[in-house]
């Protein structure tokens, strides 16, 4: 197992309630829903949701037979269980994106929304996603845009030291990164993805706009502005839709997990643990959540 970059951990966080439910983010949430409807395939067998948190977006994947929710935080996944229930349609997995415990090529699609901005090694994370996707699978990635209009204006006015036009990520707070669109495009290409479409999202993420204009109007305007995403990217958030390249093969397996230590793909899964008969490593199942986490992390 390779050394893991630092991990942002939302364990014990009330992020869902304070940021989304009570934080005045209805416009952002609905604008993201519009982008997802435009980019998601109509359906499939198995969907991978990375950084699922409390399951805010999960109901939007209704066309898929099963959804695997991955988050590093056990408490976030417990909140998702409360929201979504414990039907066989949902599989809850505590893991970090740098070490995904899945068989290669088993997912039809994957999403990674409001997650990349916590990635200290974005290409490493994207390689793991590509390995889990079947050839031709759809990958929807959202990233925080370094080249947004506010950052450009602040830079021109001398109120910001870093350039929004340089390609390297900027870490504006601990494990919080903004990325340049061209850098993300390069990351996707080098990790086995073919970029098909871009949507710019949350153009009106300004407190004054949200106070003065109805949410429905802002969402409608944003839905129009999103369509310029393949031409230019100056919004705070960008959604990309990519296709996994043709390398590898699709795997149909009753057991979706592989051993993170030795790579064995014939693990023994019970209600209490997932065990590897090859190397003896075992991972607990905590209240219905498969716990494949490493233990080093940084609070979110």
C-alpha positions in Angstrom: 0.0 0.0 0.0 1.4 3.4 -1.0 1.8 6.3 1.4 -1.5 8.2 1.6 -1.6 12.0 1.2 -3.3 13.9 4.0 -7.1 13.2 4.2 -9.8 15.7 5.1 -12.1 14.1 7.6 -15.7 15.3 8.3 -16.1 12.9 11.3 -18.6 14.3 13.7 -19.3 17.3 11.5 -22.7 18.9 11.2 -21.8 20.0 7.7 -25.1 18.8 6.1 -27.3 20.7 8.6 -25.3 23.9 9.0 -24.0 24.3 5.4 -26.8 22.9 3.3 -30.0 22.6 5.3 -29.7 25.9 7.3 -26.9 27.7 5.4 -28.9 29.4 2.7 -27.4 27.2 0.0 -30.7 26.3 -1.8 -29.6 28.1 -5.0 -26.3 26.2 -5.1 -28.0 22.9 -4.4 -30.6 23.3 -7.1 -28.1 24.6 -9.7 -26.0 21.5 -9.1 -29.1 19.3 -9.5 -29.6 20.9 -13.0 -26.0 20.1 -13.9 -26.4 16.5 -12.8 -29.6 16.0 -14.8 -27.8 17.2 -17.9 -24.7 15.0 -17.4 -25.9 11.8 -15.8 -26.6 8.7 -18.0 -30.2 7.7 -18.0 -29.4 4.6 -15.9 -27.1 1.7 -15.2 -26.5 -1.2 -12.8 -23.9 0.2 -10.4 -23.0 3.8 -9.5 -20.1 5.0 -7.3 -20.6 8.2 -5.4 -17.3 9.4 -3.9 -17.5 11.9 -1.1 -21.2 11.1 -0.6 -21.3 12.7 2.8 -24.9 12.6 4.2 -26.4 11.6 0.9 -27.5 15.0 -0.4 -27.1 14.0 -4.1 -27.8 10.3 -3.8 -31.5 10.5 -4.6 -30.6 12.1 -7.9 -29.1 8.8 -9.1 -32.5 7.2 -9.4 -31.8 5.6 -12.7 -29.2 3.2 -11.2 -30.0 -0.1 -9.7 -27.5 0.2 -6.9 -25.5 3.1 -5.5 -22.2 2.7 -3.5 -21.7 5.7 -1.2 -18.1 6.3 -0.2 -16.9 8.8 2.4 -14.1 8.8 4.9 -16.4 9.9 7.7 -18.3 7.2 9.4 -20.7 9.7 11.0 -21.5 11.3 7.5 -22.4 7.8 6.2 -24.6 7.2 9.3 -26.4 10.4 8.4 -26.8 9.1 4.9 -28.3 5.9 6.3 -30.9 7.9 8.2 -31.8 9.8 5.1 -31.8 6.9 2.6 -32.5 3.8 4.6 -30.7 0.4 4.6 -32.2 -1.2 1.5 -30.0 -3.4 -0.6 -29.9 -0.6 -3.2 -27.4 1.3 -1.1 -24.0 0.2 -0.1 -22.2 2.3 2.5 -18.4 2.2 2.5 -16.0 4.2 4.7 -12.7 4.6 2.7 -10.4 7.2 1.3 -10.3 7.9 -2.4 -6.6 7.2 -2.6 -7.3 3.6 -1.7 -10.6 2.4 -3.0 -11.4 -1.2 -2.0 -13.2 -2.2 -5.2 -12.7 -4.7 -7.9 -11.5 -3.1 -11.1 -14.0 -2.2 -13.8 -17.2 -2.9 -12.0 -18.9 0.6 -12.0 -21.0 2.0 -14.8 -20.6 5.5 -13.6 -19.1 7.6 -10.8 -19.5 11.0 -9.4 -17.1 13.1 -7.3 -18.8 16.4 -6.3 -17.3 19.0 -3.9 -14.5 16.5 -3.1 -11.6 17.3 -5.4 -11.0 20.6 -3.5 -9.8 18.4 -0.6 -7.4 16.4 -2.7 -3.7 17.1 -2.1 -2.9 14.6 -4.9 -5.6 14.9 -7.5 -4.1 12.6 -10.1 -3.7 9.8 -7.6 -7.3 10.1 -6.6 -8.5 10.2 -10.3 -6.4 7.1 -11.1 -8.3 5.2 -8.4 -11.6 6.3 -9.8 -10.6 5.2 -13.3 -9.5 1.8 -12.1 -13.0 1.2 -10.5 -14.9 2.2 -13.7 -15.7 -0.1 -16.6 -14.3 1.0 -20.0 -16.6 3.6 -21.4 -18.0 4.4 -18.0 -19.2 7.9 -17.2 -17.4 10.1 -14.6 -18.9 13.4 -13.4 -16.3 15.5 -11.6 -16.9 18.9 -9.9 -14.1 21.1 -9.0 -13.6 24.5 -7.3 -12.4 26.8 -10.1 -9.3 28.9 -9.4 -10.0 31.0 -12.5 -13.3 32.3 -11.3 -14.4 35.9 -12.0 -14.1 37.0 -8.3 -10.5 35.8 -8.1 -9.6 37.5 -11.4 -11.0 40.8 -10.2 -9.3 40.5 -6.8 -6.0 39.7 -8.5 -6.3 42.7 -10.9 -7.1 45.0 -8.0 -4.1 43.9 -6.1 -6.2 42.3 -3.3 -4.9 38.8 -3.9 -1.3 37.6 -4.1 -1.8 34.4 -6.2 -2.6 34.4 -9.9 -5.9 32.8 -11.0 -4.3 32.2 -14.4 -1.4 30.0 -13.3 -2.0 26.2 -13.7 -0.9 25.0 -10.2 -3.6 24.5 -7.5 -3.9 27.1 -4.8 -4.4 25.9 -1.2 -6.3 28.8 0.3 -6.9 26.9 3.6 -5.6 23.6 5.0 -6.6 20.9 2.5 -8.8 23.3 0.6 -7.7 23.7 -3.0 -8.9 25.6 -6.1 -7.9 24.2 -9.5 -7.3 25.7 -12.9 -9.6 24.3 -15.5 -6.7 23.5 -17.8 -5.0 21.6 -15.0 -8.1 19.5 -14.3 -8.4 18.8 -18.1 -4.8 17.6 -18.0 -5.3 15.4 -14.9 -8.3 13.7 -16.6 -6.4 13.0 -19.7 -3.3 11.6 -17.9 -5.5 9.3 -15.7 -7.4 7.6 -18.5 -10.4 9.9 -19.1 -11.8 11.5 -22.2 -13.4 14.8 -21.4 -16.8 15.1 -23.2 -18.5 18.1 -21.7 -18.1 21.0 -19.2 -20.8 23.0 -17.4 -20.1 26.1 -15.4 -22.2 26.2 -12.2 -23.1 28.6 -9.4 -22.5 31.8 -11.4 -24.6 33.9 -8.9 -23.0 32.6 -5.7 -23.1 36.1 -4.2 -24.9 37.0 -1.1 -26.5 40.1 -2.5 -28.0 38.2 -5.5 -29.4 35.5 -3.2 -31.0 38.1 -1.0 -32.6 40.2 -3.7 -33.6 37.6 -6.3 -35.9 34.5 -5.9 -34.0 31.2 -5.8 -36.1 29.9 -8.8 -34.9 32.9 -10.9 -31.3 32.4 -10.0 -31.5 28.7 -10.8 -33.1 29.4 -14.2 -30.4 32.0 -15.1 -27.7 29.6 -13.9 -29.2 26.8 -16.0 -28.7 29.0 -19.1 -25.2 30.1 -18.1 -24.1 26.5 -17.6 -24.3 25.9 -21.3 -21.3 28.2 -21.9 -19.1 25.7 -20.0 -17.3 24.3 -23.0 -16.4 27.9 -24.2 -15.1 29.5 -21.0 -14.9 28.7 -17.3 -15.1 31.7 -14.9 -17.7 30.4 -12.4 -16.8 29.3 -8.9 -17.7 25.7 -9.7 -17.2 23.6 -12.8 -18.8 20.2 -13.6 -17.0 18.0 -16.1 -18.4 14.8 -17.8 -15.8 12.4 -19.0 -15.7 8.9 -20.3 -13.3 6.2 -19.2 -11.0 5.1 -21.9 -11.1 1.6 -23.5 -8.3 0.1 -21.5 -9.1 -2.8 -19.2 -12.2 -4.8 -19.1 -15.6 -4.8 -17.3 -16.0 -7.2 -14.4 -19.2 -8.7 -13.2 -18.7 -9.9 -9.7 -21.0 -10.8 -6.8 -18.4 -9.5 -4.4 -17.3 -5.9 -5.3 -14.4 -5.7 -2.8 -10.7 -6.4 -3.2 -8.0 -6.6 -0.5 -6.2 -3.3 -0.1 -3.1 -5.1 1.2 -2.5 -8.0 -1.2 -5.0 -7.3 -4.0 -7.0 -10.6 -3.5 -10.4 -10.4 -5.1 -12.0 -13.4 -3.3 -12.8 -11.8 0.1 -15.1 -13.3 2.6 -17.9 -10.9 3.4 -20.1 -11.3 6.5 -22.3 -9.0 8.5 -19.4 -8.4 10.9 -16.3 -8.1 8.7 -14.7 -8.4 5.3 -11.8 -10.7 5.5 -9.0 -11.7 3.1 -8.1 -15.4 3.1 -4.9 -14.6 1.4 -3.1 -12.3 3.8 -5.4 -12.4 6.8 -6.3 -8.8 6.8 -9.8 -7.9 7.9 -12.0 -4.8 7.9 -14.9 -4.4 10.2 -18.6 -3.8 9.3 -19.8 -1.0 11.6 -23.6 -0.7 11.9 -24.0 -1.8 8.2 -21.0 0.3 7.0 -18.0 -1.4 5.5 -15.0 0.3 7.2 -11.9 0.3 4.9 -10.4 3.4 6.3 -6.8 4.3 7.1 -6.5 6.1 10.3 -4.5 9.3 9.6 -6.7 12.3 8.7 -7.2 16.0 9.1 -10.5 17.3 10.5 -12.8 18.8 7.9 
